[in-house]
Amino acid sequence: MPRLMPIRGLRYTERAGPLDQLLAPPFDVIGEDERARLAGRSPWNAVRLELGESGPDRDAAVAAELARWIAEGVLARDAEPMLYVYEQAFTEDGAEHRRRALVCGVESQPWEAGAVKPHEFTLSAPRADRLRLLRATRTQFSPIFMLARDRSGQLATLLADTAAGGAPDMAGASGGVAHRLWALPAERAVLRPIAPLLSESFYVADGHHRYETALAYRRWLAEREGELAPDHPARFVMAGVVPADDAGLIVRPLHRHVPRPAPADWEARLAPVFAVEETAAALEAEALEALRATAPEAIVALNLAPGRAHLLRPRGAEAVAAIAPAGSSARWAGEPPILLRYGALVPLWGISDEEFRAGAVTFTHETSAVLEALRARGGAGFLLQPVAAGEVMALADGGERLPQKSTFYHPKLGTGLVFAPLTP
């Protein structure tokens, strides 16, 4: 089972200015325009470390920037190891939510050890990119998003009691989300409530590339310096651990756009897996979201027939099982991203794994973005239901993973509340 470790975090000082101007999302959701916008908010915005400006010496430049911020007193390391209680407050579909996490070090172990379980596959290029940056800076800039079952409820109690017990040490708002952080010295009274977590497996909700990078860095450092001490920071990955039953655990769907027209016989190609139902819904975001809400078992297909929306309803367990690769479970085959890929995208266009990786299919959690893509590039769109957190954990327990871009946990954990140096 995983070992947990307090962190001697590196945090912004008052000299850096308001936290609102300093926070950023993790690297994998930042486009070039967004990076420039965030960097323009402050000379010390976390994006300058998390995703430095492109160039052949990017990683060395980020390392130099980090060293300069520390030297100038913009960042300072906590004097003692801490556990951090992190709360995000946000609005989703008109309702207010709060989600809380314990930010700490979780020992990085190979997936096969079973202590930490993945639910998505990764790509080599982002792993290599993150590893170069980690070697140069020896600092983790953004926490992995993990889930834990918290059967005892003691983690949720610790998080709630801390949030209710006094003003946070850091607070700010960014991207429509209010962020608050409390730093707790790692005393026995704080550590005792999280002891039951040591008998649980943890599940990576978001941050698979960064987790695998942390493990690769640990191995690289051990090869250079010899066996690392049991409490060496490089043995651990900074993670925000969220109780799996947290009421603020929101999973958004990830929709698809294929910039290719449907073949003339598209309905016949879909018939083995789906019953196709034409609808009167207009290709407008509000109408399509309402349609998706009324058919939770179906995929909403757009523009297979020009200007029309159809519901694709799975015909049944046997039809779904027939499309699944050998060795996969019926549960895995029935998840919306799998069902769409093998029941529709492959029969309609024969899209290969290489084409997927090359961008033959694009992804967004916004219905309006799918419609914009259809107007700009044509082709077909598909609106999916989200994969619930419980389904993700059940699949991971069975050793099965979903393809990339199958889940979108909202909001992302913020980058900039605490950084984790990997030096003692």
C-alpha positions as CSV (number, residue, x, y, z in Angstrom):
1,M,0.0,0.0,0.0
2,P,1.2,3.6,-0.5
3,R,3.3,5.5,1.9
4,L,2.4,9.1,2.6
5,M,4.9,11.8,3.5
6,P,4.6,15.4,4.6
7,I,6.2,17.9,2.3
8,R,8.6,20.8,3.0
9,G,6.8,22.8,0.4
10,L,8.1,25.8,-1.5
11,R,5.4,28.6,-1.4
12,Y,4.9,32.1,-2.6
13,T,5.7,34.9,-0.1
14,E,3.8,38.2,0.2
15,R,6.4,39.7,-2.1
16,A,4.9,37.8,-5.0
17,G,1.6,39.7,-4.7
18,P,-2.0,38.4,-4.8
19,L,-2.4,34.7,-5.4
20,D,-5.1,35.4,-8.0
21,Q,-2.3,36.6,-10.3
22,L,0.0,33.6,-9.6
23,L,-2.1,30.5,-10.2
24,A,-2.2,28.4,-13.3
25,P,-3.7,25.0,-14.4
26,P,-1.5,22.0,-15.0
27,F,0.6,22.0,-18.2
28,D,-1.5,19.6,-20.3
29,V,-4.5,22.0,-20.5
30,I,-2.6,25.1,-21.3
31,G,-2.5,26.2,-25.0
32,E,0.0,28.8,-26.3
33,D,-2.5,31.7,-26.1
34,E,-3.4,30.7,-22.5
35,R,0.2,30.5,-21.5
36,A,0.9,34.0,-22.8
37,R,-2.2,35.3,-21.0
38,L,-1.2,33.7,-17.7
39,A,2.4,34.9,-18.0
40,G,1.2,38.4,-18.6
41,R,-0.7,38.4,-15.3
42,S,2.5,38.5,-13.2
43,P,6.2,38.1,-13.7
44,W,5.9,35.3,-11.1
45,N,2.9,33.4,-12.4
46,A,3.3,29.7,-11.9
47,V,3.0,29.0,-15.6
48,R,6.5,30.3,-16.1
49,L,7.7,27.3,-14.2
50,E,5.1,24.7,-15.1
51,L,5.3,25.5,-18.8
52,G,8.2,27.6,-19.6
53,E,8.5,29.5,-22.9
54,S,9.4,27.3,-25.8
55,G,13.0,27.2,-26.9
56,P,16.1,24.8,-27.0
57,D,17.2,25.9,-23.5
58,R,13.7,25.9,-21.9
59,D,14.4,23.6,-19.0
60,A,17.7,25.3,-18.0
61,A,15.9,28.7,-18.3
62,V,13.1,27.5,-16.0
63,A,15.7,26.2,-13.5
64,A,17.4,29.6,-13.5
65,E,14.0,31.4,-13.1
66,L,13.2,29.2,-10.1
67,A,16.6,29.8,-8.5
68,R,16.1,33.6,-9.0
69,W,12.7,33.6,-7.4
70,I,14.1,31.8,-4.4
71,A,17.0,34.2,-4.1
72,E,14.8,37.2,-4.4
73,G,12.4,36.0,-1.7
74,V,9.5,35.5,-4.0
75,L,9.4,31.8,-3.0
76,A,10.4,30.4,0.4
77,R,10.5,26.8,1.6
78,D,8.6,25.8,4.7
79,A,10.8,25.3,7.7
80,E,9.3,21.9,8.6
81,P,7.4,19.2,6.7
82,M,3.7,20.0,6.3
83,L,0.4,18.5,5.2
84,Y,-1.7,20.9,3.2
85,V,-5.5,21.0,3.2
86,Y,-6.7,22.4,-0.1
87,E,-10.3,23.5,-0.9
88,Q,-11.7,24.6,-4.2
89,A,-15.1,26.4,-4.4
90,F,-16.8,26.6,-7.8
91,T,-20.1,26.6,-9.6
92,E,-21.2,23.9,-12.0
93,D,-24.5,23.8,-13.8
94,G,-25.8,26.6,-11.6
95,A,-25.0,24.7,-8.3
96,E,-22.2,25.7,-5.9
97,H,-19.7,23.0,-5.0
98,R,-16.7,22.6,-2.7
99,R,-14.0,19.9,-3.1
100,R,-11.3,19.3,-0.6
101,A,-8.0,17.4,-0.9
102,L,-5.0,16.5,1.2
103,V,-1.8,17.7,-0.5
104,C,1.1,15.4,0.6
105,G,3.7,13.2,-0.8
106,V,2.6,9.7,-2.1
107,E,5.3,7.2,-2.7
108,S,5.8,6.6,-6.4
109,Q,5.7,2.9,-7.2
110,P,5.3,0.9,-10.4
111,W,1.7,0.4,-11.5
112,E,2.1,-3.3,-11.1
113,A,2.7,-2.9,-7.3
114,G,-1.0,-2.0,-7.0
115,A,-0.6,0.7,-4.4
116,V,-1.4,3.4,-7.0
117,K,-3.7,2.5,-9.9
118,P,-4.0,4.2,-13.3
119,H,-7.1,4.5,-15.4
120,E,-5.6,5.9,-18.6
121,F,-2.7,5.2,-20.9
122,T,0.1,7.8,-21.5
123,L,2.2,9.0,-24.4
124,S,6.0,9.0,-24.5
125,A,6.5,12.6,-25.7
126,P,4.8,14.3,-22.6
127,R,6.6,11.9,-20.3
128,A,10.0,12.8,-21.8
129,D,9.1,16.5,-21.7
130,R,8.2,16.4,-18.0
131,L,11.3,14.3,-17.1
132,R,13.7,16.8,-18.8
133,L,12.1,19.6,-16.8
134,L,12.2,17.6,-13.5
135,R,15.9,16.8,-14.0
136,A,16.7,20.5,-14.6
137,T,14.6,21.9,-11.7
138,R,14.4,19.0,-9.2
139,T,11.0,20.4,-8.3
140,Q,7.5,19.2,-8.9
141,F,5.3,22.2,-9.8
142,S,1.8,20.7,-9.9
143,P,0.1,18.0,-7.8
144,I,-1.2,14.8,-9.2
145,F,-5.0,14.4,-8.7
146,M,-5.7,11.2,-6.8
147,L,-8.8,9.5,-5.3
148,A,-8.9,7.4,-2.2
149,R,-12.0,5.5,-0.9
150,D,-11.6,6.9,2.7
151,R,-13.7,4.1,4.1
152,S,-13.2,5.3,7.7
153,G,-14.3,8.9,6.8
154,Q,-11.4,10.3,8.8
155,L,-9.8,12.0,5.8
156,A,-13.0,13.9,5.0
157,T,-13.4,14.8,8.6
158,L,-9.8,16.2,8.8
159,L,-10.4,18.2,5.7
160,A,-13.7,19.6,6.8
161,D,-12.6,20.4,10.3
162,T,-9.5,22.2,9.0
163,A,-11.6,24.3,6.6
164,A,-14.0,25.2,9.3
165,G,-11.4,25.9,11.9
166,G,-9.8,29.2,10.8
167,A,-8.6,31.4,8.0
168,P,-6.5,29.8,5.3
169,D,-2.8,30.4,5.0
170,M,-3.2,31.2,1.3
171,A,-6.3,32.2,-0.7
172,G,-7.0,33.4,-4.2
173,A,-9.4,33.0,-7.2
174,S,-8.5,32.0,-10.8
175,G,-10.5,30.7,-13.7
176,G,-13.8,30.9,-11.8
177,V,-12.5,28.8,-8.9
178,A,-11.7,30.0,-5.4
179,H,-8.7,28.3,-4.0
180,R,-7.8,28.1,-0.2
181,L,-4.9,26.3,1.4
182,W,-4.1,25.5,5.0
183,A,-0.6,24.4,6.1
184,L,-0.6,21.8,8.9
185,P,2.6,20.9,10.7
186,A,3.0,17.2,10.6
187,E,2.3,16.4,14.2
188,R,0.9,13.2,15.6
189,A,-2.6,14.6,16.0
190,V,-2.7,15.5,12.3
191,L,-1.1,12.2,11.1
192,R,-3.3,9.9,13.1
193,P,-6.6,10.6,11.2
194,I,-4.9,9.7,7.8
195,A,-3.5,6.4,9.1
196,P,-6.5,4.3,7.7
197,L,-5.5,5.5,4.2
198,L,-2.4,3.4,4.4
199,S,-4.6,0.3,3.9
200,E,-6.2,1.8,0.7
201,S,-5.1,1.9,-2.9
202,F,-5.0,5.3,-4.5
203,Y,-6.3,6.0,-8.0
204,V,-4.9,8.6,-10.4
205,A,-7.7,10.7,-11.6
206,D,-5.6,13.2,-13.4
207,G,-1.8,13.4,-13.9
208,H,-0.7,10.0,-15.3
209,H,2.2,11.5,-17.2
210,R,3.4,13.4,-14.2
211,Y,3.1,10.3,-12.0
212,E,5.1,8.2,-14.4
213,T,7.7,11.0,-14.7
214,A,8.1,11.1,-10.9
215,L,8.8,7.3,-10.9
216,A,11.3,7.7,-13.8
217,Y,13.0,10.5,-11.9
218,R,13.3,8.5,-8.8
219,R,15.0,5.7,-10.7
220,W,17.3,8.1,-12.5
221,L,18.4,9.7,-9.3
222,A,19.0,6.4,-7.6
223,E,21.2,5.3,-10.5
224,R,23.3,8.5,-10.1
225,E,23.4,8.7,-6.3
226,G,22.7,5.2,-5.1
227,E,19.8,3.9,-3.0
228,L,17.6,6.8,-1.8
229,A,16.8,7.1,1.9
230,P,13.3,5.9,2.8
231,D,12.2,9.5,3.5
232,H,14.0,11.1,0.5
233,P,11.6,13.5,-1.2
234,A,12.4,12.1,-4.6
235,R,10.7,8.8,-3.6
236,F,7.4,10.7,-3.5
237,V,5.1,12.5,-5.9
238,M,3.2,15.5,-4.7
239,A,-0.5,14.6,-4.8
240,G,-3.9,16.1,-3.9
241,V,-5.8,13.2,-2.4
242,V,-9.6,13.6,-2.6
243,P,-12.1,11.3,-0.9
244,A,-13.9,9.3,-3.5
245,D,-17.3,10.2,-2.1
246,D,-16.6,14.0,-2.0
247,A,-19.7,15.7,-3.1
248,G,-17.7,18.2,-5.1
249,L,-16.1,15.5,-7.3
250,I,-17.3,16.6,-10.7
251,V,-16.5,14.6,-13.8
252,R,-17.3,16.3,-17.1
253,P,-17.9,14.4,-20.3
254,L,-15.3,14.6,-23.1
255,H,-17.0,14.9,-26.5
256,R,-15.4,14.1,-29.9
257,H,-15.2,15.8,-33.3
258,V,-14.1,13.9,-36.4
259,P,-13.3,16.2,-39.3
260,R,-14.4,13.7,-42.0
261,P,-17.9,13.3,-43.5
262,A,-19.8,10.2,-42.7
263,P,-19.8,7.5,-45.4
264,A,-23.1,7.2,-47.3
265,D,-23.9,3.9,-45.6
266,W,-23.2,5.1,-42.1
267,E,-26.4,3.8,-40.6
268,A,-25.8,0.3,-41.8
269,R,-22.2,0.4,-40.4
270,L,-23.5,1.4,-37.0
271,A,-26.4,-1.1,-37.0
272,P,-24.6,-4.1,-35.5
273,V,-24.0,-2.2,-32.2
274,F,-26.4,0.7,-32.2
275,A,-30.1,1.3,-32.7
276,V,-30.2,4.7,-34.4
277,E,-33.0,7.2,-33.6
278,E,-33.3,10.4,-35.5
279,T,-34.3,13.4,-33.4
280,A,-35.8,16.8,-34.0
281,A,-33.2,18.6,-31.9
282,A,-31.6,21.6,-33.5
283,L,-27.8,21.7,-33.7
284,E,-27.7,24.2,-30.8
285,A,-25.8,23.8,-27.6
286,E,-28.8,24.2,-25.2
287,A,-31.0,21.8,-27.2
288,L,-28.3,19.2,-27.5
289,E,-27.4,19.3,-23.8
290,A,-31.1,18.8,-23.0
291,L,-31.2,15.8,-25.4
292,R,-28.2,14.2,-23.8
293,A,-29.7,14.6,-20.4
294,T,-32.8,12.7,-21.4
295,A,-30.9,9.7,-22.8
296,P,-28.1,8.8,-20.3
297,E,-27.5,5.5,-22.0
298,A,-27.1,6.9,-25.5
299,I,-24.4,8.8,-27.5
300,V,-25.6,11.9,-29.3
301,A,-24.3,11.9,-32.9
302,L,-24.2,15.2,-34.9
303,N,-24.1,15.7,-38.6
304,L,-23.9,12.1,-39.7
305,A,-26.7,13.2,-41.8
306,P,-26.2,16.9,-42.6
307,G,-27.7,19.2,-40.0
308,R,-29.3,16.3,-38.0
309,A,-28.8,14.9,-34.5
310,H,-29.3,11.2,-33.8
311,L,-29.3,9.1,-30.6
312,L,-27.1,6.0,-30.8
313,R,-28.4,3.4,-28.3
314,P,-26.4,0.3,-27.6
315,R,-28.3,-2.8,-28.7
316,G,-27.3,-4.9,-25.7
317,A,-24.5,-6.7,-23.9
318,E,-23.8,-9.2,-26.6
319,A,-23.5,-6.5,-29.3
320,V,-21.2,-4.5,-27.1
321,A,-19.1,-7.5,-26.2
322,A,-18.7,-8.4,-29.8
323,I,-16.7,-5.3,-30.6
324,A,-14.4,-5.4,-27.6
325,P,-10.8,-6.6,-28.0
326,A,-10.0,-10.0,-26.6
327,G,-9.5,-10.1,-22.9
328,S,-11.5,-7.0,-22.1
329,S,-14.4,-7.0,-19.7
330,A,-18.0,-6.2,-20.6
331,R,-17.8,-3.3,-18.2
332,W,-14.9,-1.8,-20.0
333,A,-16.5,-2.3,-23.4
334,G,-19.6,-0.5,-22.3
335,E,-18.0,2.7,-21.2
336,P,-18.9,5.6,-23.5
337,P,-15.4,6.3,-24.9
338,I,-14.8,2.6,-25.7
339,L,-18.3,2.1,-27.1
340,L,-17.9,5.1,-29.4
341,R,-14.4,4.1,-30.6
342,Y,-15.1,0.5,-31.4
343,G,-18.8,0.7,-32.2
344,A,-18.7,3.9,-34.3
345,L,-15.3,5.5,-35.1
346,V,-13.7,2.3,-36.3
347,P,-16.6,1.0,-38.4
348,L,-17.3,4.5,-39.9
349,W,-13.7,5.6,-40.7
350,G,-11.3,2.8,-39.7
351,I,-9.3,5.2,-37.5
352,S,-6.2,3.5,-36.3
353,D,-4.3,4.0,-33.1
354,E,-1.6,6.0,-35.0
355,E,-4.3,8.3,-36.4
356,F,-5.8,8.8,-33.0
357,R,-2.4,9.9,-31.7
358,A,-1.9,12.1,-34.7
359,G,-5.1,14.1,-34.0
360,A,-7.7,12.4,-36.3
361,V,-10.1,12.9,-33.4
362,T,-10.3,16.1,-31.3
363,F,-11.7,16.3,-27.8
364,T,-13.6,19.0,-25.8
365,H,-15.9,19.0,-22.8
366,E,-17.9,21.9,-24.3
367,T,-20.9,21.1,-26.6
368,S,-20.5,24.6,-28.1
369,A,-16.9,23.8,-29.1
370,V,-18.1,20.7,-31.0
371,L,-20.6,22.8,-32.9
372,E,-17.9,25.4,-33.7
373,A,-15.7,22.6,-35.1
374,L,-18.5,21.3,-37.2
375,R,-19.1,24.8,-38.6
376,A,-15.4,25.4,-39.3
377,R,-14.3,22.0,-40.5
378,G,-17.4,19.9,-41.2
379,G,-17.4,16.2,-40.3
380,A,-19.3,14.6,-37.4
381,G,-19.5,15.2,-33.7
382,F,-20.4,12.9,-30.8
383,L,-21.6,14.0,-27.3
384,L,-20.8,11.4,-24.6
385,Q,-21.8,10.8,-21.1
386,P,-19.1,11.2,-18.4
387,V,-17.4,8.2,-16.9
388,A,-18.2,8.3,-13.2
389,A,-15.4,8.2,-10.6
390,G,-16.8,4.9,-9.3
391,E,-16.5,3.3,-12.7
392,V,-12.9,4.6,-13.1
393,M,-11.9,2.9,-9.8
394,A,-13.8,-0.3,-10.6
395,L,-12.0,-0.6,-13.9
396,A,-8.6,0.2,-12.3
397,D,-9.2,-2.5,-9.7
398,G,-9.7,-5.0,-12.6
399,G,-6.4,-3.8,-14.2
400,E,-8.2,-2.1,-17.1
401,R,-7.5,1.3,-18.5
402,L,-9.4,3.7,-20.7
403,P,-7.9,5.5,-23.6
404,Q,-6.6,9.0,-23.2
405,K,-9.2,11.8,-23.0
406,S,-11.8,9.6,-21.4
407,T,-12.3,11.6,-18.3
408,F,-12.2,15.3,-17.4
409,Y,-12.2,16.0,-13.7
410,H,-13.4,19.6,-13.0
411,P,-11.9,21.8,-11.9
412,K,-8.2,20.9,-12.3
413,L,-6.0,21.2,-9.2
414,G,-4.3,24.6,-9.2
415,T,-0.6,25.0,-9.9
416,G,1.1,27.6,-7.6
417,L,-0.2,27.0,-4.1
418,V,2.7,24.8,-3.2
419,F,5.7,23.4,-5.1
420,A,7.6,20.2,-4.0
421,P,11.4,20.3,-4.1
422,L,12.8,16.8,-4.5
423,T,15.9,17.6,-2.4
424,P,16.1,17.0,1.4
